[in-house]
């Protein structure tokens, strides 16, 4: 079985797993306990916060750990919106974001907030001038993804952040697909809150981070949250420590991985071109994360290709694995002006650091065979 769905999740690295095991066995104290075991655990947690903060160029006390990217998105968006409600009632989010972001804003709409959905440019990026036109006197929060999870286009955080900072509007950024792959300076970009997840960078599932600017008013959504998190309960110190290890490795090798993955991307595109497959690539021409390759084969639904490929031993996707709209048109493609039929054609392949050229060549053959099977079935 060949796996090309790394944007959905990654296998846990051996170093992250070693860290998890070591901490689970030897630093198992509760961080809130006043005895020596608890003190040791609390010191380790503080060290983890410092190491994560260094990657984002922020203060350590602004880092909170959660159960994942979705949890971070929901808690950050709701916490900032409710805390700022006396200043205004208008919220903006970019269409085609992760389902957790959309659900957070839909819930706030039900609670009486006014919510605007902002379209993207045809390349998947957010145009700062379009965003500026959508701002109102009562706008209090804007949410923009750093890297789109379906087509991989990269947004210009500094330009967006500067615009919002000058207008005193909070800026939430979903960085789940970019953290560990691209440099992020949350302070320079004037980001108010940022979300990331461990399992996208070879860390454990069920662990995420949420950065919240310590200067920002914030209303916790769950009662009893401890100082180390936004949710109540015992801190998952083994998972957090493994997340830190995965983060250190990801950023240490980020530049080399970008080159490796870009070579894989170009090799796959060239390979299916040689197979005579007619396809379109949905991407940004200038600001694209190479890990994600979004394709459309005109006239064929992506789900048909995905199922045929899976039967042959190739795992690919038709969009976000967390979305509940698997049979619906891609929300990202709809947001950039594609028709419903075109949006249903989306096929998402995503490459990882462990993907080899040999595996990729096999994947090209399997993908081409899957496409041929679907085309033959449609013509029968």
C-alpha positions as CSV (number, residue, x, y, z in Angstrom):
1,X,0.0,0.0,0.0
2,X,1.4,3.4,-1.0
3,X,0.3,6.4,1.1
4,X,0.0,9.8,-0.5
5,X,-2.3,11.5,2.1
6,X,0.2,13.1,4.4
7,X,-1.9,16.3,4.6
8,X,-4.5,14.2,6.4
9,X,-2.1,12.7,8.9
10,X,1.5,11.4,9.2
11,X,3.0,8.4,10.9
12,X,4.6,9.1,14.3
13,X,8.4,9.4,14.0
14,X,10.7,7.1,15.9
15,X,12.2,10.1,17.8
16,X,8.7,11.4,18.8
17,X,7.7,7.9,19.9
18,X,10.8,7.5,22.0
19,X,10.2,10.9,23.7
20,X,6.5,9.9,24.3
21,X,7.6,6.6,25.9
22,X,10.4,8.2,28.0
23,X,8.1,10.9,29.4
24,X,5.2,8.5,30.0
25,X,7.4,6.2,32.0
26,X,9.6,8.6,33.9
27,X,7.9,11.9,34.1
28,X,4.3,10.8,34.8
29,X,3.5,13.3,37.5
30,X,0.4,15.6,37.3
31,X,1.6,19.1,36.5
32,X,-0.8,20.5,39.0
33,X,0.4,18.3,41.9
34,X,2.4,20.1,44.6
35,X,4.9,17.3,45.3
36,X,8.2,16.6,43.6
37,X,6.8,14.5,40.8
38,X,4.3,17.2,39.9
39,X,7.1,19.9,40.1
40,X,9.2,17.8,37.6
41,X,6.3,17.5,35.2
42,X,5.5,21.2,35.5
43,X,9.1,22.2,34.7
44,X,9.1,19.9,31.7
45,X,5.8,21.5,30.5
46,X,7.4,25.0,30.9
47,X,10.3,23.8,28.8
48,X,8.0,22.6,26.1
49,X,6.2,25.9,26.0
50,X,9.5,27.7,25.5
51,X,10.6,25.5,22.7
52,X,7.4,25.8,20.8
53,X,7.3,29.6,21.4
54,X,10.8,29.9,19.9
55,X,9.5,28.5,16.6
56,X,6.7,31.1,16.5
57,X,8.8,34.0,17.8
58,X,6.4,34.6,20.7
59,X,6.4,34.5,24.5
60,X,6.3,31.1,26.2
61,X,3.3,32.1,28.4
62,X,1.3,32.6,25.2
63,X,1.5,28.9,24.3
64,X,-1.4,26.6,25.3
65,X,-1.7,22.9,24.5
66,X,-5.0,21.3,23.3
67,X,-6.3,18.1,21.9
68,X,-5.6,19.1,18.3
69,X,-5.9,21.7,15.6
70,X,-9.7,21.6,15.5
71,X,-9.9,22.1,19.2
72,X,-7.5,25.0,19.0
73,X,-9.5,26.6,16.2
74,X,-12.8,26.3,18.1
75,X,-11.4,27.6,21.4
76,X,-9.5,30.5,19.9
77,X,-12.2,31.8,17.6
78,X,-14.9,31.6,20.2
79,X,-12.7,32.9,23.0
80,X,-11.7,36.0,21.1
81,X,-15.1,36.7,19.6
82,X,-16.9,36.6,23.0
83,X,-14.2,38.7,24.7
84,X,-14.4,41.4,22.1
85,X,-18.2,41.5,21.8
86,X,-18.5,44.9,23.5
87,X,-16.3,46.4,20.7
88,X,-18.3,45.0,17.9
89,X,-20.4,42.2,16.4
90,X,-18.9,41.5,13.0
91,X,-16.7,38.5,12.1
92,X,-15.0,37.5,8.9
93,X,-13.6,34.1,7.8
94,X,-12.2,33.0,4.5
95,X,-14.2,30.4,2.6
96,X,-12.7,27.0,2.0
97,X,-11.1,26.8,5.4
98,X,-11.0,23.7,7.6
99,X,-14.4,22.5,8.8
100,X,-13.6,23.3,12.4
101,X,-13.2,27.0,11.5
102,X,-16.4,27.0,9.5
103,X,-18.3,25.3,12.4
104,X,-16.9,27.8,14.9
105,X,-18.2,30.8,12.9
106,X,-21.5,29.1,12.2
107,X,-22.0,28.6,15.9
108,X,-21.2,32.2,16.5
109,X,-23.7,33.3,13.8
110,X,-26.3,31.3,15.7
111,X,-25.4,33.2,18.9
112,X,-26.1,36.5,17.2
113,X,-22.9,37.5,15.6
114,X,-22.8,39.0,12.1
115,X,-20.6,36.8,9.9
116,X,-19.1,37.5,6.5
117,X,-17.6,34.7,4.3
118,X,-14.8,36.0,2.2
119,X,-14.0,34.5,-1.2
120,X,-10.5,33.8,-2.4
121,X,-8.8,34.7,-5.6
122,X,-8.8,32.1,-8.4
123,X,-5.3,31.0,-7.2
124,X,-6.6,30.2,-3.7
125,X,-4.9,33.1,-2.0
126,X,-6.7,35.9,-0.1
127,X,-6.4,39.3,-1.6
128,X,-5.7,41.9,1.2
129,X,-7.6,44.5,-0.8
130,X,-10.7,42.3,-0.9
131,X,-10.4,41.7,2.8
132,X,-10.1,45.5,3.5
133,X,-13.2,46.1,1.5
134,X,-15.1,43.6,3.7
135,X,-14.1,45.3,6.9
136,X,-16.6,47.3,8.9
137,X,-16.5,49.6,11.8
138,X,-17.8,46.8,14.0
139,X,-15.4,44.1,12.7
140,X,-13.6,42.5,15.7
141,X,-12.1,39.2,14.3
142,X,-10.8,37.8,11.0
143,X,-9.8,34.2,10.4
144,X,-7.4,33.3,7.5
145,X,-5.6,30.0,6.9
146,X,-1.8,30.2,6.3
147,X,-1.9,27.2,3.9
148,X,-5.2,25.9,2.4
149,X,-5.7,22.3,3.3
150,X,-7.2,21.3,0.0
151,X,-5.0,23.0,-2.6
152,X,-2.0,24.2,-0.6
153,X,-2.0,27.9,-1.6
154,X,-0.1,30.1,0.9
155,X,-1.5,33.3,2.2
156,X,0.6,36.4,2.9
157,X,0.3,36.6,6.7
158,X,2.4,39.8,7.1
159,X,0.3,41.8,4.7
160,X,-3.0,40.6,6.2
161,X,-1.7,41.0,9.8
162,X,-0.5,44.6,9.2
163,X,-3.9,45.6,7.7
164,X,-5.8,44.1,10.7
165,X,-3.3,45.4,13.3
166,X,-3.7,49.0,12.0
167,X,-7.4,48.7,12.3
168,X,-7.2,47.1,15.8
169,X,-9.0,43.9,14.6
170,X,-8.0,40.4,15.9
171,X,-6.3,38.0,13.5
172,X,-6.8,34.3,13.9
173,X,-4.6,32.0,11.7
174,X,-5.1,28.3,11.1
175,X,-1.5,27.1,10.6
176,X,-2.1,23.4,10.8
177,X,-0.8,22.7,7.3
178,X,2.1,25.1,7.5
179,X,3.5,24.7,11.0
180,X,6.8,22.8,10.8
181,X,7.1,23.3,7.1
182,X,7.2,27.1,6.7
183,X,8.7,29.8,8.9
184,X,6.1,31.6,11.0
185,X,6.8,34.8,13.0
186,X,3.5,35.4,14.8
187,X,4.7,38.6,16.4
188,X,5.9,40.2,13.1
189,X,2.6,39.1,11.4
190,X,0.5,40.6,14.2
191,X,-1.3,37.3,14.7
192,X,-3.6,37.3,17.7
193,X,-4.2,33.6,17.8
194,X,-2.7,30.6,15.9
195,X,-3.6,26.9,15.7
196,X,-1.3,23.9,14.9
197,X,-1.4,20.1,15.3
198,X,1.2,17.5,16.1
199,X,0.0,14.7,13.9
200,X,0.7,16.7,10.7
201,X,4.4,16.7,11.4
202,X,5.1,13.1,12.6
203,X,4.0,13.7,16.1
204,X,1.2,12.0,18.1
205,X,-2.5,12.4,17.4
206,X,-4.6,14.2,19.9
207,X,-2.2,17.0,20.6
208,X,-2.3,20.5,19.3
209,X,-1.2,24.0,20.2
210,X,-2.9,27.3,20.4
211,X,-1.0,30.6,20.6
212,X,-2.9,33.5,22.1
213,X,-1.3,36.9,22.3
214,X,-1.0,37.6,26.0
215,X,-2.1,41.2,25.3
216,X,-5.4,40.0,24.0
217,X,-8.6,39.8,26.0
218,X,-9.7,36.2,26.0
219,X,-12.8,34.4,27.3
220,X,-12.2,30.7,28.1
221,X,-15.0,28.6,26.7
222,X,-14.7,25.7,29.1
223,X,-14.7,26.2,32.9
224,X,-11.9,25.0,35.0
225,X,-9.1,25.4,32.4
226,X,-5.7,25.2,34.0
227,X,-2.9,27.7,33.4
228,X,-1.2,25.3,30.9
229,X,-4.2,24.8,28.6
230,X,-7.5,26.1,27.4
231,X,-9.4,23.0,28.5
232,X,-9.8,21.4,31.9
233,X,-8.2,18.1,32.8
234,X,-4.8,16.5,33.2
235,X,-2.2,17.8,30.8
236,X,-1.0,15.2,28.2
237,X,2.6,15.7,28.9
238,X,4.0,12.7,27.0
239,X,2.0,13.9,23.9
240,X,3.2,17.5,24.3
241,X,6.8,16.4,24.7
242,X,6.6,14.2,21.6
243,X,5.0,17.2,19.8
244,X,8.1,19.3,20.7
245,X,10.4,16.6,19.5
246,X,8.5,16.4,16.2
247,X,8.6,20.2,15.9
248,X,12.4,20.4,16.5
249,X,12.9,17.8,13.8
250,X,10.5,19.4,11.4
251,X,12.0,22.9,11.6
252,X,15.6,21.5,11.6
253,X,15.0,19.9,8.2
254,X,12.3,22.1,6.8
255,X,14.3,23.6,4.0
256,X,15.6,20.2,2.8
257,X,12.1,18.7,3.0
258,X,10.7,21.5,0.9
259,X,13.2,20.7,-1.8
260,X,12.5,16.9,-1.5
261,X,8.8,17.3,-1.7
262,X,8.9,19.8,-4.5
263,X,10.9,17.2,-6.6
264,X,8.3,14.6,-5.8
265,X,5.5,16.9,-6.9
266,X,7.2,17.7,-10.2
267,X,8.0,14.1,-10.8
268,X,4.4,13.0,-10.2
269,X,3.0,15.7,-12.5
270,X,5.5,14.8,-15.3
271,X,4.7,11.1,-14.8
272,X,1.0,11.4,-15.3
273,X,1.6,13.7,-18.2
274,X,3.6,10.9,-19.9
275,X,0.7,8.6,-19.2
276,X,-1.4,10.8,-21.4
277,X,-3.8,11.8,-18.6
278,X,-5.6,15.1,-19.2
279,X,-5.7,17.1,-16.0
280,X,-5.7,20.5,-14.4
281,X,-3.6,21.5,-11.3
282,X,-5.3,23.8,-8.8
283,X,-2.6,25.9,-7.2
284,X,-1.1,29.3,-6.6
285,X,1.5,30.2,-9.3
286,X,3.8,32.0,-6.8
287,X,2.9,31.0,-3.2
288,X,2.3,27.2,-3.1
289,X,3.2,24.6,-0.5
290,X,4.6,21.7,-2.6
291,X,3.4,19.0,-0.1
292,X,-0.2,19.3,-1.5
293,X,-1.0,18.6,-5.1
294,X,-4.7,19.3,-6.1
295,X,-5.7,17.8,-9.4
296,X,-8.9,17.8,-11.5
297,X,-9.6,15.4,-14.3
298,X,-12.4,17.0,-16.3
299,X,-15.6,15.0,-16.3
300,X,-14.6,12.6,-13.5
301,X,-15.5,12.9,-9.9
302,X,-12.5,12.8,-7.6
303,X,-14.2,10.3,-5.3
304,X,-14.4,7.8,-8.2
305,X,-10.7,8.1,-8.8
306,X,-9.9,7.9,-5.0
307,X,-11.9,4.6,-4.6
308,X,-10.4,3.0,-7.7
309,X,-6.9,4.0,-6.6
310,X,-7.5,2.6,-3.1
311,X,-8.5,-0.7,-4.6
312,X,-5.1,-0.8,-6.3
313,X,-3.2,0.0,-3.1
314,X,-2.8,3.8,-3.5
315,X,-4.2,6.0,-0.7
316,X,-5.1,9.5,-1.8
317,X,-7.9,11.9,-0.9
318,X,-10.6,14.2,-2.3
319,X,-10.2,16.9,0.3
320,X,-9.9,17.4,4.0
321,X,-10.2,14.2,6.0
322,X,-12.0,16.1,8.8
323,X,-14.7,17.3,6.5
324,X,-18.2,15.8,6.8
325,X,-18.9,16.8,3.2
326,X,-17.0,14.0,1.4
327,X,-19.7,13.7,-1.3
328,X,-20.1,17.5,-1.7
329,X,-18.2,19.8,-3.9
330,X,-14.8,21.0,-2.5
331,X,-15.5,24.2,-0.5
332,X,-12.1,25.6,-1.5
333,X,-12.7,25.1,-5.2
334,X,-16.2,26.6,-4.9
335,X,-14.6,29.6,-3.1
336,X,-12.2,30.3,-6.0
337,X,-15.0,30.3,-8.6
338,X,-15.2,26.7,-9.8
339,X,-18.6,25.2,-10.6
340,X,-20.1,22.5,-8.4
341,X,-19.3,19.9,-11.0
342,X,-15.7,21.1,-11.3
343,X,-15.3,21.2,-7.5
344,X,-16.4,17.5,-7.3
345,X,-13.5,16.6,-9.5
346,X,-10.9,17.4,-6.8
347,X,-8.3,14.8,-6.1
348,X,-5.7,15.7,-3.4
349,X,-2.4,14.0,-3.2
350,X,0.1,15.0,-0.5
351,X,3.7,13.9,-0.1
352,X,5.8,13.3,3.0
353,X,9.4,13.1,4.0
354,X,9.3,9.3,3.9
355,X,7.9,9.2,0.3
356,X,10.6,7.7,-2.0
357,X,11.0,8.1,-5.7
358,X,10.4,4.4,-6.1
359,X,7.1,4.7,-4.3
360,X,6.2,7.7,-6.4
361,X,6.8,5.9,-9.6
362,X,4.6,3.1,-8.4
363,X,2.0,5.7,-7.4
364,X,2.0,7.1,-10.9
365,X,1.3,3.7,-12.4
366,X,-1.5,3.0,-9.9
367,X,-3.0,6.5,-10.4
368,X,-3.0,6.1,-14.2
369,X,-4.6,2.7,-13.9
370,X,-7.3,4.0,-11.6
371,X,-8.1,6.8,-14.0
372,X,-8.3,4.4,-16.9
373,X,-10.6,2.1,-15.1
374,X,-13.0,5.0,-14.2
375,X,-13.0,6.3,-17.8
376,X,-13.7,2.9,-19.2
377,X,-16.6,2.3,-16.8
378,X,-18.1,5.7,-17.8
379,X,-17.8,4.8,-21.5
380,X,-19.3,1.3,-21.0
